[in-house]
Amino acid sequence: MLKNYFKTAIAVLRRRKFFTFISLFGIAFTLTIVTVLAAFVDNTVSANYPEVHRDRSLYITLLKQENTKDQGQWNSPASFYYLDKYVSTLKTPEKVAISSFFNPTNAYRNGRKLAVNLKYTNAPFWEVMQFDFIEGKPFTEQQVANGERVAVISEDTKRDYFGNAASVAGQTIEVDNQAYRVSGVVKSVPVTMPIAHADMYVPYTVSKADYRQPTLMGNYTAVLLGRSEADLPAMQAEYAAVVARVKPEAKGFDVFKSNADPYLSSFLRNSPFGDTDDGGVGRAMMAGALILLLFMLLPALNLVNINISRIMERSSEIGVRKAFGASGHTLVGQFIVENLILTFLGCCIGILVSFVAIQVINGAGLINNIHLTINGTVLGFSLIACVVFGLLSGVYPAWRMSRLQVVQALKDR
Amino acid sequence: MIQLKAVEKTYRTDTIETTALNGIDLNVAKGEFLSIMGPSGCGKSTLLNIIGLLDTPTRGEVLIGGQQTTQLSDKQLARFRNQQLGFIFQSFHLINDLRVLDNVELPLLYRNVSARERAELSKEALAKVGLGNRMKHFPSQLSGGQKQRVAIARAIVGQPAIVLADEPTGNLDSAMGNEIMDLLLQLNEQDGATIVMVTHDELMARKTHRLVRLFDGAQVNDHYLKNAYA
């Protein structure tokens, strides 16, 4: 049966080449966009260099203080003081990395201004994150405690600041009017990974702001690394117990909230989706699926129109098939399968084009250091999108066609 | 084999009502070869479509092999047509995108028949109509007579009890028409198939067992040409 459907589908595709071209172009173009977007989302959300342990990590990116009386709310990242006092002391994590969000600053070299994103970190940051050191090494616990002006710089910063110098470890870099000795150079991280990304990493103890100030809100995040994924619930429970004891600091505020979440939830927590147990991941995925569906709807409707006109050309065939024993359901099945074959062909072309598009995007440096790939997850997602697209564009024409009366269908030849 | 009781068919639009069949009572015995004649628009094809369960009567009953058919669902009708009926159309209605063998296989596609068995049965049917050497051809590569032979092979491949032919020689010259008629007669005599044929051709009709004439949707004459079924 499927072989017969396949033969018919291929014959129909070959019969009206212009329609086939329009259909395949629409499907391939849509699938290309979907695949590239999926590759981007996968790159942003999945465990990638240097955050390779996301599966056993929890992120604390936000504190919330609420005034339930006046419906007031104050959301902010944590202070170093808070994270040092309440998070570094947790027993269940293996390690706790504390780092600031990157701060844009400037450096000057040969009269040229360089934008440098500066990040303050503690020493365990280098153990939680798995950076590739091109040369040198990270700064140590002792250097952090001593407040030494040492820095780990990115490969991009090395190139921009030092030019083609072979080795820069031990040399001095001046940023934000402060001189730092380069301790190491790491492979650059794209800005789409805000916890790990910076052009230059320095000890939190050299920050101009007073990191000891006993306040809750600030500009720091923490990454809690468990020994395994199984440790995460215990880490979350321990942190929840700690949070329960913290009192809001702002006047009139009576509720303090903070969560240790997996990577994606930690960012969605502050979004309109975030007020759920899973940190809004489910709702965000639903919203994403809905947007994707709407995005695919327009080309799908176009394909529906083409399919209807193609199917109506085949009314005689429909009449014959019904006369010889095909039920309406069988014909719906046949035309959906045929449309899925067409969609699958378009999908294959779309994925090939996506490979090229991704190479172009990676090469063009639209986002520095991002390296999109089509892995199994992205490929799987594209195939699911392909099936959804095939069903979206195939079900209605197939249903309409199955409603044709045999006698009418045979007369319409 | 086929029983029609007071069958009426009326087509209605917003402004007009047209009676295509008016009180048709007809019994066709097993193995009988019946021809239906009448002027254009008298309801011949409508009658054949109702017998073939391709259309439903407005009133009356249609029994095939003793089975009441008017209450059957779309799925049951499809199965019934597949197992009991074979169709031959004036304009062949072959699927141009499929090769001859695939066209003939069509009725078997909707039964649980393996691909191998489908191919074997289809080859046998094609051999019976003298087209064993045209299996790989597409319909567009065949003459009108050859196309109608393929259509006959398709109609008989599932060994249906009844073959319904709607002006099977209407699009063919007399020589081709005679060949097709001989095939149908052979099918009736050797395989015992019950055949109902609509035709405009008196000579062809006179070769069958029985001739029914219609006029304005009514049965005006029922004449046995061979005594065996009288």
Interface residues (C-beta under 8 A of the other chain):
Chain A: M1 K3 N4 K7 T8 A11 V12 R15 S316 E317 G319 V320 R321 K322 A323 F324 G325 A326 S327 G328 H329 T330 Q405 V406 V407 L410 R413
Chain B: N49 G52 L54 D55 D74 K75 L77 A78 R79 R81 N82 Q83 F87 F89 S91 H93 L94 I95 D97 L98 D102 E105 L106 P107 L109 Y110 R111 A115 R154
